[in-house]
Amino acid sequence: MTRNRNITVQILKELSWTDRLLPLLIILAMMVGILLSVYAPSSRDAFNSSAELEGVSAPLAVGLIVMMVPPLCKVEWENLHVYARRREFVNQIAISLFINWIVGPFVMFGLAWLTLFDEEEYRTGIIMIGLARCIAMVLVWNEIAQGDNTLCAITVLINSLLQIVLYAPYQIFFCYVITGSSSSAGSSIGVTYPLVAKSVAVFLGVPLGFGVLIRLLGIQLLGMKRYQERLIPYIGPWALIGLLYTIIVIFIAKGDDFIKNIGSAFRCFVPLIVYFLIMWFGTFFFMRFMSNYLYTRQAKTLSKEKEEKEPLVCGCEKEEGKWNAKQCSANYAETITQTFTAASNNFELSLAIAISIYGSGSKQAIAATFGPLLEVPILLILTYVARIFQEKFLWVDKERESDEIE
């Protein structure tokens, strides 16, 4: 009990106050938007501007771009060429691509149809969350859970680049083509590939450009240490400001309709919660098996080269008091990095594209706001589970650390 309490205290200390309070702040932003929508309907006109950016009013478009920039300032773009040459991560990257871009979208698609079969607009918003792979918060969860930070950085870089290319065709495929319906028929506004591609180019491409430019110039002018200690703390809060501002505007536009259909809206919670749990626990046990398999195969190869009869395993298979000791050759840092990467999503991107395509007051946009509302507390709890699993399972990298200390 004392051990578990210490882990809880340590996890909470490693989170900033804004990370801890994010779900509460999102709920408060929703409430403010709904109250303004119901009791001050004229407030809707304040955010309607004749100037638009890809169908989004200028005031709201600024909020969407501001929301996206800070996470992209934290991505290690300057190390892309270094990571590209690291052959030891080839297997891990291949597994990550399969889980993130094949398994994840199909799992969310299936859950959305299973639970929201009669709510097309909410269903589309939920599916769009599953298409946006995480590039921001996963860095936080992975560090708290003591995963492999280098592997996580590589995965974030790859997902960031792939989203520019894949999000538009994925949105059309999963939201319309795979169901057999026409994209133009599936929405009253006529959703087409060029429309989605332009939205991605603006609301991911523009923030990406700003993020890369700010990071590279900041490091060049200030140095890495001062950039991390001085500039990032100033830039970071703007992601939260942009997100809360966007949520308030969404619920100002459709707060009254949201109250009337609140039961249908909260049905969106079901596929999201189940998705996070399936992706996290499914990836954890799959990666534990795969990590053990890859390590053992490598060990057998080394044994043959050295003409040894037995494979080089960690030698702790019979240790008592541990779970699933047969897979003691699994690597904790790699396993947990893949686990959190698979279970996390880029809710900022899905929200921005939903607003751009369907409008700030659409049910698709409302569904997209539930992503961060649920993801943050659920994955925070799962960081605690990860630290428990770190103690309860046997891991080859943790055994090495123990041997080095001794």
C-alpha positions in Angstrom: 0.0 0.0 0.0 2.8 2.4 0.9 4.6 1.5 -2.4 1.5 2.3 -4.4 0.9 5.6 -2.6 4.5 6.6 -3.3 4.0 5.9 -7.0 0.8 8.0 -7.1 2.6 10.9 -5.4 5.5 10.7 -7.8 3.3 10.6 -10.9 1.3 13.7 -9.7 4.5 15.6 -9.0 5.8 15.0 -12.5 2.6 16.5 -14.0 2.1 20.3 -14.3 -0.9 21.8 -12.7 -2.5 22.5 -16.1 -2.1 18.8 -17.0 -3.8 17.8 -13.7 -6.6 20.2 -14.1 -7.2 19.8 -17.9 -10.4 17.7 -17.7 -11.9 20.1 -15.2 -11.0 23.1 -17.3 -12.5 21.5 -20.4 -15.8 20.9 -18.5 -15.8 24.5 -17.3 -15.2 25.8 -20.9 -18.1 23.7 -22.1 -20.3 25.1 -19.3 -19.3 28.7 -20.1 -20.1 28.1 -23.8 -23.5 26.5 -23.1 -24.5 29.3 -20.7 -23.6 32.0 -23.2 -25.4 30.1 -26.0 -28.6 29.7 -23.9 -28.7 33.0 -22.1 -26.8 35.3 -24.4 -27.5 34.0 -28.0 -26.2 37.3 -29.4 -22.7 36.2 -28.3 -22.6 33.9 -31.4 -22.3 36.9 -33.6 -19.0 37.9 -31.9 -17.2 35.0 -33.5 -18.7 35.3 -36.9 -16.4 37.2 -39.2 -16.7 37.9 -42.9 -13.0 37.0 -43.1 -12.6 33.2 -43.3 -9.8 30.7 -43.5 -10.9 27.4 -45.2 -14.5 28.0 -44.1 -13.6 28.9 -40.5 -14.1 32.5 -39.2 -10.8 34.3 -38.7 -11.2 34.6 -34.9 -11.7 30.9 -34.5 -9.1 30.0 -37.1 -6.5 31.9 -35.0 -7.5 29.9 -32.0 -7.2 26.5 -33.8 -3.7 27.4 -35.1 -2.5 28.7 -31.7 -3.7 25.5 -30.1 -1.6 23.4 -32.5 1.7 25.3 -32.4 3.1 24.6 -28.9 3.0 20.8 -29.1 4.9 21.0 -32.4 7.5 23.2 -30.8 8.4 20.3 -28.5 9.1 17.8 -31.3 12.8 17.2 -31.9 12.9 18.2 -35.6 16.6 18.9 -35.4 17.3 15.3 -34.6 15.4 13.8 -37.5 18.5 13.0 -39.6 20.1 11.4 -36.5 17.2 9.2 -35.7 16.8 8.1 -39.3 20.2 6.4 -39.1 19.5 4.4 -36.0 19.0 0.9 -37.2 18.3 -0.6 -33.8 14.8 1.0 -33.9 13.8 -0.5 -37.3 11.7 -3.3 -35.8 10.1 -1.0 -33.2 9.2 1.6 -35.9 7.6 -1.1 -38.1 5.5 -2.3 -35.2 4.5 1.2 -34.3 3.4 2.0 -37.9 1.3 -1.1 -38.0 -0.4 -0.4 -34.7 -0.9 3.3 -35.2 -1.9 3.5 -38.8 -3.7 0.1 -39.3 -4.9 -1.2 -36.0 -5.9 2.0 -34.2 -8.1 3.6 -36.9 -9.9 0.3 -37.5 -10.5 -0.2 -33.8 -12.0 3.3 -33.4 -14.0 2.8 -36.6 -15.5 -0.5 -35.3 -16.3 0.9 -31.9 -17.9 4.1 -33.3 -20.2 2.0 -35.6 -21.0 -0.4 -32.8 -22.1 2.3 -30.3 -23.2 5.2 -32.6 -24.8 3.3 -35.5 -27.8 5.7 -35.5 -25.8 8.9 -34.9 -23.9 9.6 -38.2 -22.5 13.0 -37.2 -21.3 12.1 -33.8 -19.9 8.8 -35.2 -17.9 10.7 -37.8 -16.4 13.0 -35.1 -15.3 9.9 -33.1 -13.8 8.2 -36.1 -11.8 11.3 -36.9 -10.2 11.2 -33.4 -9.0 7.6 -34.1 -7.3 8.8 -37.4 -5.2 11.5 -35.7 -2.2 9.8 -34.1 -0.6 11.4 -31.0 2.3 13.8 -31.3 2.1 15.8 -28.1 0.8 14.4 -24.8 2.4 11.0 -25.5 5.7 12.6 -24.7 4.4 13.5 -21.3 2.8 10.1 -20.5 5.9 8.2 -21.8 8.3 10.2 -19.6 6.2 9.7 -16.5 5.8 6.0 -17.2 9.6 5.7 -17.7 9.5 4.6 -21.3 12.1 5.0 -24.0 12.2 8.7 -24.7 14.3 8.3 -27.9 12.0 5.8 -29.4 9.0 8.0 -28.4 10.6 11.0 -30.1 11.2 9.0 -33.3 7.6 7.8 -33.3 6.3 11.4 -32.8 8.4 12.6 -35.7 7.2 9.9 -38.0 3.5 10.4 -37.0 3.8 14.2 -37.4 5.0 13.8 -41.0 2.6 10.9 -41.9 -0.4 12.9 -40.7 0.3 15.6 -43.4 0.0 12.9 -46.1 -2.4 10.3 -44.7 -5.1 12.2 -42.7 -7.1 13.5 -45.7 -7.3 10.1 -47.5 -8.0 8.3 -44.2 -10.8 10.7 -43.4 -12.5 10.1 -46.7 -11.9 6.4 -46.6 -13.0 5.7 -43.0 -15.9 8.2 -42.8 -17.4 7.5 -46.3 -15.8 5.1 -48.7 -15.5 2.1 -46.4 -19.2 2.4 -45.6 -20.2 2.4 -49.2 -21.6 5.9 -49.1 -20.5 8.8 -51.3 -18.5 11.5 -49.4 -20.6 14.2 -51.1 -23.8 12.4 -50.2 -22.7 11.7 -46.7 -22.8 15.3 -45.7 -25.0 18.2 -46.5 -22.0 20.4 -47.2 -20.5 18.0 -49.6 -17.3 16.6 -48.1 -14.7 15.9 -50.8 -11.0 15.0 -50.8 -9.8 18.4 -51.9 -11.8 20.0 -49.0 -10.2 17.7 -46.4 -6.8 18.0 -47.9 -7.0 21.8 -47.8 -8.1 21.7 -44.2 -5.2 19.5 -43.2 -2.8 21.7 -45.1 -4.0 24.8 -43.3 -4.7 23.5 -39.8 -1.7 21.1 -39.6 0.6 22.6 -42.2 0.6 26.2 -40.9 1.1 25.3 -37.2 3.8 22.7 -38.3 5.6 25.5 -40.1 5.5 27.8 -37.1 6.4 25.0 -34.8 9.5 24.0 -36.8 10.6 27.6 -37.3 10.2 28.6 -33.6 12.1 25.5 -32.4 15.0 25.8 -34.9 15.4 29.5 -34.5 15.0 29.3 -30.7 17.7 26.6 -30.3 20.0 28.5 -32.7 19.6 31.8 -30.8 19.2 30.6 -27.2 20.8 27.1 -27.2 18.9 23.9 -26.2 19.0 24.5 -22.4 17.7 28.0 -22.5 15.2 27.1 -25.1 13.8 24.4 -22.9 13.9 26.3 -19.7 12.8 29.8 -20.9 11.0 29.7 -24.2 9.0 26.5 -23.9 7.4 27.5 -20.5 6.2 30.7 -22.2 4.9 29.0 -25.4 3.4 25.9 -23.7 0.3 27.4 -22.0 -0.9 28.8 -25.3 -2.0 25.3 -26.4 -4.4 25.1 -23.4 -5.6 28.7 -24.0 -6.3 27.9 -27.7 -8.0 24.7 -26.8 -10.3 26.2 -24.1 -11.1 29.2 -26.4 -12.1 26.8 -29.2 -14.3 24.7 -26.9 -16.1 27.8 -25.7 -16.8 28.9 -29.2 -18.1 25.4 -30.2 -20.6 25.4 -27.4 -21.6 29.0 -27.9 -22.6 28.0 -31.5 -24.6 24.9 -30.5 -24.9 24.9 -26.8 -28.7 24.9 -26.8 -28.9 22.0 -29.2 -26.3 20.1 -27.1 -28.5 20.4 -24.0 -31.5 19.1 -26.0 -29.5 16.1 -27.3 -27.2 15.6 -24.3 -28.0 11.8 -24.1 -26.8 11.2 -27.6 -23.8 13.3 -27.1 -22.6 11.5 -24.0 -22.9 8.2 -25.9 -19.7 9.3 -27.5 -18.0 8.5 -24.2 -18.5 4.7 -24.6 -16.4 4.2 -27.8 -13.7 6.5 -26.5 -13.3 4.8 -23.1 -13.3 1.3 -24.6 -10.9 2.5 -27.3 -8.3 3.8 -24.8 -8.5 0.6 -22.8 -8.3 -1.8 -25.8 -5.4 0.0 -27.4 -3.4 0.3 -24.1 -3.8 -3.2 -22.7 -3.9 -4.9 -26.1 -0.7 -3.1 -27.2 0.9 -3.8 -23.8 0.5 -7.6 -23.9 1.2 -7.8 -27.6 4.4 -5.8 -27.2 5.5 -7.8 -24.2 5.2 -10.9 -26.3 6.9 -9.3 -29.4 9.7 -7.7 -27.3 10.4 -11.1 -25.7 10.3 -12.8 -29.1 12.7 -10.3 -30.8 15.1 -10.4 -27.9 15.1 -14.2 -27.8 15.6 -14.4 -31.6 18.5 -12.0 -31.4 20.0 -14.0 -28.5 19.8 -17.2 -30.4 21.6 -15.6 -33.3 24.4 -14.4 -31.0 24.5 -17.9 -29.4 25.1 -19.5 -32.8 27.8 -17.0 -33.7 29.6 -17.7 -30.4 28.9 -21.5 -30.7 26.9 -21.5 -27.5 24.3 -24.2 -26.9 21.8 -22.1 -25.0 20.2 -18.7 -26.0 21.3 -15.6 -24.1 18.2 -14.9 -22.0 18.1 -12.8 -18.8 18.2 -15.9 -16.5 15.4 -14.8 -14.2 12.6 -17.1 -15.5 12.1 -18.8 -12.2 12.0 -15.7 -10.0 9.0 -15.9 -7.7 6.4 -13.2 -7.0 6.4 -11.8 -10.5 3.7 -12.1 -13.2 4.2 -13.9 -16.5 7.9 -14.7 -15.8 8.1 -16.7 -19.1 8.4 -13.5 -21.0 11.2 -12.0 -18.8 13.2 -11.1 -21.9 10.7 -8.4 -22.7 11.9 -4.8 -22.7 9.9 -2.5 -20.4 11.0 0.9 -21.9 10.2 -0.2 -25.5 6.9 -1.9 -24.5 5.5 1.0 -22.6 6.5 3.5 -25.3 4.6 1.6 -27.9 1.6 1.2 -25.5 1.1 4.9 -24.8 1.8 5.9 -28.5 -0.9 3.5 -29.6 -3.5 4.6 -27.0 -2.9 8.4 -27.5 -4.4 10.6 -30.1 -3.8 14.1 -31.6 -7.1 15.5 -30.4 -6.1 19.0 -31.5 -5.8 18.0 -35.1 -9.1 16.1 -35.2 -10.9 19.0 -33.6 -9.4 21.5 -36.0 -10.3 19.5 -39.1 -13.8 18.7 -37.8 -14.5 22.5 -37.3 -13.0 23.3 -40.7 -15.0 20.7 -42.6 -18.3 20.6 -40.7 -18.4 23.9 -38.8 -17.8 25.1 -35.3 -21.3 24.2 -34.1 -21.5 20.7 -35.7 -22.0 17.5 -33.9 -18.7 16.3 -35.4 -16.9 19.1 -33.6 -18.7 18.5 -30.3 -17.7 14.8 -30.5 -14.1 15.8 -31.1 -14.0 17.9 -27.9 -14.6 14.7 -25.9 -11.2 13.4 -27.0 -9.1 15.4 -24.6 -11.8 15.4 -21.9 -11.5 11.6 -21.6 -8.0 10.9 -22.8 -6.2 12.9 -20.2 -7.7 11.3 -17.0 -7.7 7.8 -18.5 -4.1 7.9 -19.7 -3.1 9.5 -16.4 -4.5 6.5 -14.6 -2.8 4.2 -17.1 0.6 5.8 -16.2 0.0 4.6 -12.7 -0.9 1.1 -14.1 2.3 1.1 -16.1 4.4 1.8 -13.0 2.7 -1.0 -11.2 3.3 -3.4 -14.1 6.9 -2.3 -14.1 7.2 -3.7 -10.6 5.0 -6.8 -11.0 6.4 -8.1 -14.3 9.9 -9.2 -15.1 11.8 -7.1 -17.7 15.2 -7.6 -19.2 16.2 -3.9 -19.1 15.2 -3.5 -15.5 17.2 -6.6 -14.5 20.2 -5.1 -16.2 19.8 -1.9 -14.3 19.6 -3.9 -11.0 22.7 -5.8 -11.9 24.6 -2.6 -12.7 23.6 -1.1 -9.4 24.8 -4.2 -7.6 
